[in-house]
Amino acid sequence: MIFFVAGLSYKTAPVELREQLAVKPSQLACCARQLKLCGDLNEIVLLSTCNRVEIYGTTPHLAGHISSLFESLCHEPCDFHPHVYVHENFKAVRHLLRVATGLDSMALGETEIIGQVKNAYDIARAARLTSAVLNRIFQESFRVVKEIRTRTGIGRGSTSVGSLVAGLAEKIFHAELSKQSVIIIGAGKMGEACLRHLAKKGAGTILVSNRAFDHAVELAREFNGRAVRFEESLAAMAGADIVITATGCPETLLHCADVEKLMGMRRNRPLFLIDISVPRNIEPAAQFLDNVFLYNIDDLEALVRQNVHAREQELAVCHQIIANRAVALMDKVHLQYLRRDETHLQSQIRWATPGVAVFSS
């Protein structure tokens, strides 16, 4: 039995490719079930975040068709093969541990990813798509995350997409952030994280817009902001300095023509657009308009590199823990299968031995 991971991440594929594979949380079980059948897999967990889409699974034979499974998730025909990585057994376990602990994240040591991994696993387990191997591996990965958080300081500092967005806003406006108006489209977990970090850095006026207006009201109240109805959000942007989109909507919400119209309403005053949605919510062509500065999820990577050097010692400890735990975990999994095969073999021998009667109740 082979444990493997196949995936694409911000390290191997740009956002324009990743967004074609993005899977909503509500569709994870259905898509995973389809992939399990297409790939002839024994078990599967499907993980989809703004920075990665990964298939974790077990199979008797890891054939070359595994990477082609992503084509069934794709909204448009595309060759993903050059961007797909595949790891087996020890390397697959090590990769999962790095992902779960945030060491493979854009924001080094981020804490949001463990929640996303747990959610993907819980969905797969509830749909009966996991069994002994994936259950053991994923549950152990959660224990490793706790160990690394306890023994190292890798989680300190800017460790989430929300903190990176706030850091980018602060970098743009320096000490003037308290005078700026921010409108965020999307009142989900990502939008809340962005607002929390922006509020800590002293952002000025805060506006929140969401399709479900009551969610916008609730989030705006928490940060002493103002809720804006979704259909009125474009007009509200006329007075904003920063527009952040953080929704799970698979469609473009802000087209280039909308931004062009908006700039006329603003008399061409500079506008900063930060689109952390995957799929993207702001049409990329908007970046070519005068005085419009558009950033997407991949643009945040430059901020991450500034924090890496300060954590090299912590990283060395983390990688050593992960290597040790990956080896130990694979030993347990192999032992588990050896015992299972031995039991199965003994059962076959008993049935095949002449003169031995086996009765079952």
C-alpha positions in Angstrom: 0.0 0.0 0.0 1.4 3.4 -1.0 0.6 6.7 0.8 1.0 9.6 -1.5 0.2 13.3 -2.0 -0.2 15.0 -5.3 -0.8 18.7 -5.6 -0.2 22.2 -6.8 0.8 25.1 -4.6 1.9 28.7 -4.8 5.4 27.4 -5.1 4.7 25.4 -8.3 1.7 27.2 -10.0 0.5 30.8 -10.3 -2.9 31.9 -9.0 -4.4 31.9 -12.4 -3.9 28.1 -12.5 -4.7 27.4 -8.9 -8.0 29.2 -9.1 -9.2 26.8 -11.9 -8.9 23.9 -9.4 -10.3 25.6 -6.3 -13.0 23.6 -4.5 -15.5 25.1 -2.1 -15.7 23.4 1.3 -19.3 22.4 0.6 -18.1 20.4 -2.5 -15.0 18.7 -1.0 -16.7 15.5 -0.2 -18.4 15.2 -3.6 -15.2 16.0 -5.5 -13.1 13.7 -3.3 -15.5 10.8 -3.9 -15.2 11.4 -7.7 -11.4 11.5 -7.5 -11.4 8.3 -5.4 -13.3 6.5 -8.1 -11.4 8.0 -11.0 -8.0 7.2 -9.4 -8.9 3.8 -8.1 -7.8 5.0 -4.6 -8.5 3.2 -1.3 -8.6 6.4 0.8 -8.6 10.1 0.0 -8.5 13.5 1.7 -8.9 16.6 -0.6 -7.4 19.8 0.6 -8.2 23.1 -1.2 -7.0 26.5 0.1 -6.0 29.8 -1.5 -2.4 28.6 -1.8 -2.8 24.9 -2.6 -4.9 22.1 -3.9 -3.7 18.7 -2.8 -4.9 15.1 -3.0 -3.8 12.8 -0.1 -4.5 9.1 -0.7 -3.6 5.5 -0.5 -3.4 3.1 -3.4 -1.9 -0.3 -4.2 -0.2 1.1 -7.3 0.8 4.7 -7.8 0.4 5.0 -11.6 1.3 7.9 -13.7 -2.3 8.9 -14.1 -2.5 10.4 -10.5 -1.5 13.9 -11.7 -4.1 13.8 -14.4 -6.8 13.6 -11.7 -6.6 17.4 -11.4 -8.1 17.7 -14.9 -11.4 16.5 -13.5 -11.4 19.4 -11.0 -10.5 22.0 -13.7 -13.1 24.4 -15.0 -11.3 24.8 -18.3 -9.0 22.5 -20.3 -5.5 23.0 -19.1 -2.2 21.0 -18.9 -1.4 20.9 -15.1 1.4 18.3 -15.4 4.4 20.6 -15.3 3.0 22.1 -12.1 2.0 19.0 -10.2 4.2 17.4 -7.5 3.8 13.9 -6.3 5.4 12.5 -3.1 5.2 8.9 -1.8 5.3 7.3 1.7 8.0 9.0 3.9 8.2 12.1 1.6 4.4 12.3 1.5 4.2 12.2 5.3 6.9 14.8 5.7 5.1 17.0 3.2 1.8 16.7 5.1 3.6 17.6 8.4 5.2 20.6 6.8 1.9 21.8 5.4 0.0 21.2 8.7 2.6 23.1 10.7 2.7 26.0 8.3 6.3 25.4 7.2 5.1 25.1 3.6 2.9 28.1 3.7 3.4 31.5 2.1 3.2 33.0 5.6 5.8 30.9 7.4 4.4 29.2 10.4 0.8 30.4 9.7 -1.8 29.1 12.1 -4.8 29.1 9.8 -3.7 26.1 7.7 -4.0 23.6 10.5 -7.7 24.5 10.7 -8.1 24.0 7.0 -6.3 20.6 7.1 -8.5 19.4 10.0 -11.6 20.5 8.2 -10.6 18.7 5.0 -9.8 15.5 7.0 -13.1 15.7 9.0 -15.1 16.1 5.8 -13.4 13.1 4.3 -13.8 10.9 7.4 -17.5 11.9 7.7 -18.0 10.8 4.1 -16.2 7.5 4.9 -13.4 8.3 2.4 -10.6 7.5 5.0 -9.7 4.4 6.8 -6.9 3.1 9.0 -3.9 4.6 7.2 -5.1 8.2 6.6 -6.8 8.3 10.0 -3.5 7.4 11.7 -1.4 9.8 9.5 -3.6 12.8 9.8 -4.3 12.4 13.5 -0.6 12.1 14.1 0.1 15.2 12.1 -2.2 17.2 14.4 -0.1 16.0 17.4 3.1 17.1 15.6 1.7 20.6 15.1 1.0 20.8 18.8 4.6 19.7 19.6 6.1 22.2 17.2 4.0 25.1 18.5 5.1 24.1 22.1 8.8 23.6 21.4 9.5 26.3 18.9 8.6 30.0 18.2 7.9 29.4 14.5 4.3 30.7 15.0 5.3 34.1 16.2 5.1 37.2 14.0 3.2 37.6 10.7 1.8 34.0 10.4 -1.4 34.3 8.4 -2.7 35.8 5.2 -4.7 38.3 7.3 -1.5 39.5 9.0 0.3 39.8 5.6 -2.6 41.9 4.2 -2.4 44.2 7.2 1.4 44.3 6.7 1.0 45.3 3.1 -1.4 48.0 3.9 0.9 49.4 6.6 3.8 49.3 4.1 1.8 51.2 1.5 0.7 54.0 3.9 3.4 53.9 6.5 2.3 55.9 9.6 -0.8 57.2 7.7 -2.8 54.0 8.0 -5.0 55.5 10.8 -6.2 58.1 8.3 -7.2 55.6 5.6 -10.6 54.1 4.8 -10.8 50.3 4.2 -13.7 48.4 2.7 -13.6 44.6 2.8 -15.8 42.5 0.6 -16.5 39.2 2.4 -17.4 38.6 6.0 -16.0 35.1 6.3 -13.1 33.8 8.3 -10.5 35.3 6.0 -12.2 38.7 6.0 -12.5 38.7 9.7 -8.7 37.8 10.0 -7.8 40.7 7.8 -9.9 43.2 9.8 -8.5 41.9 13.1 -5.0 42.6 12.0 -5.8 45.9 10.3 -7.6 47.0 13.5 -4.4 46.2 15.5 -2.4 48.3 13.2 -4.8 51.2 13.7 -6.7 51.3 10.4 -9.1 54.2 10.2 -12.6 53.9 8.8 -13.7 50.3 8.3 -16.6 49.2 6.0 -17.8 45.6 5.6 -19.9 44.3 2.7 -21.2 40.8 2.3 -24.0 39.1 0.3 -25.6 38.1 3.6 -26.1 41.6 5.1 -26.6 40.4 8.6 -23.1 38.8 8.6 -21.7 42.2 7.5 -23.5 44.0 10.3 -22.2 41.5 12.9 -18.6 41.8 11.7 -18.7 45.6 11.3 -20.0 46.0 14.8 -17.1 44.0 16.3 -14.6 46.4 14.8 -16.6 49.6 15.2 -17.1 49.8 11.5 -20.1 50.2 9.2 -21.9 47.5 7.2 -22.6 48.2 3.5 -25.2 46.2 1.4 -23.5 44.2 -1.3 -25.3 45.9 -4.1 -24.1 49.3 -2.7 -20.5 48.2 -2.3 -19.2 49.8 -5.6 -20.6 53.2 -4.6 -19.0 52.8 -1.1 -15.6 52.2 -2.8 -15.6 55.7 -4.1 -14.6 57.0 -0.7 -12.2 54.1 0.3 -8.4 54.0 0.0 -8.1 50.2 0.3 -10.4 47.6 -1.1 -9.9 44.0 0.0 -11.8 41.1 -1.5 -11.9 37.9 0.6 -14.9 35.8 -0.6 -15.5 32.2 -1.7 -17.3 33.4 -4.8 -16.0 31.7 -7.9 -16.8 34.6 -10.1 -15.3 38.1 -10.8 -17.0 40.6 -8.6 -15.1 43.7 -9.7 -14.6 44.1 -13.4 -12.1 46.4 -15.1 -15.0 48.6 -16.3 -16.3 48.9 -12.8 -12.9 50.0 -11.5 -12.6 52.5 -14.4 -16.0 54.0 -13.5 -15.0 54.0 -9.9 -11.8 56.0 -10.6 -14.0 58.6 -12.4 -16.1 59.0 -9.2 -12.9 59.3 -7.2 -11.4 61.9 -9.6 -8.5 59.5 -10.2 -7.4 59.5 -6.5 -5.1 56.4 -6.0 -6.9 53.2 -5.2 -5.3 50.1 -3.7 -7.0 46.7 -4.4 -6.0 43.6 -2.5 -7.6 40.4 -3.9 -6.9 37.4 -1.6 -9.7 35.3 -3.1 -9.0 32.2 -5.0 -10.6 32.2 -7.6 -9.8 35.9 -7.9 -12.7 38.4 -7.5 -11.0 41.4 -9.2 -10.4 41.3 -12.9 -6.5 41.4 -13.4 -6.8 44.0 -16.2 -7.7 46.6 -13.6 -4.0 46.8 -12.6 -3.3 48.7 -15.9 -5.6 51.6 -15.1 -3.9 54.8 -14.0 -3.5 55.2 -10.2 -4.9 51.7 -9.6 -2.6 49.3 -7.6 -3.8 45.7 -7.6 -2.2 43.0 -5.4 -3.2 39.3 -5.5 -2.5 36.4 -3.1 0.8 35.6 -4.9 2.1 39.2 -4.5 2.2 38.7 -0.7 5.1 36.3 -1.0 7.6 39.2 -1.1 6.6 40.1 2.4 7.2 36.5 3.6 10.8 36.4 2.5 11.6 39.3 4.8 10.7 37.2 7.8 12.4 33.9 6.8 16.0 34.8 7.7 15.1 35.7 11.3 13.7 32.2 11.8 16.4 30.0 10.4 17.3 28.5 13.8 13.6 27.8 14.6 13.2 26.2 11.1 16.1 23.8 11.7 14.5 22.5 14.9 11.1 22.2 13.1 12.5 20.2 10.2 14.3 17.9 12.6 11.2 17.2 14.5 9.2 16.6 11.3 11.9 14.2 9.9 11.9 12.1 13.1 8.1 12.0 13.4 7.7 11.1 9.7 10.1 8.1 10.0 8.4 6.9 13.2 4.9 7.3 11.6 5.8 5.3 8.5 7.3 2.6 10.6 4.0 2.3 12.5 2.0 2.3 9.2 4.2 -0.4 7.7 4.0 -2.5 10.9 0.2 -2.2 10.9 0.1 -3.5 7.3 2.5 -6.3 8.0 0.3 -7.5 10.9 -2.8 -7.3 8.7 -1.1 -9.2 5.9 0.1 -11.9 8.3 -3.3 -12.3 9.8 -4.8 -12.6 6.3 -2.1 -15.2 5.3 -2.7 -17.3 8.4 -6.4 -17.3 7.7 -5.8 -18.5 4.1 -3.5 -21.3 5.4 -6.1 -22.6 7.8 -8.7 -22.8 5.1 -6.3 -24.5 2.7 -4.9 -27.1 5.2 -6.6 -30.6 4.7 -8.3 -31.9 7.8 -8.7 -28.5 9.4 -12.2 -27.4 9.9 -13.0 -23.8 10.6 -16.3 -22.9 12.0 -17.8 -19.4 12.4 -20.9 -18.4 14.3 
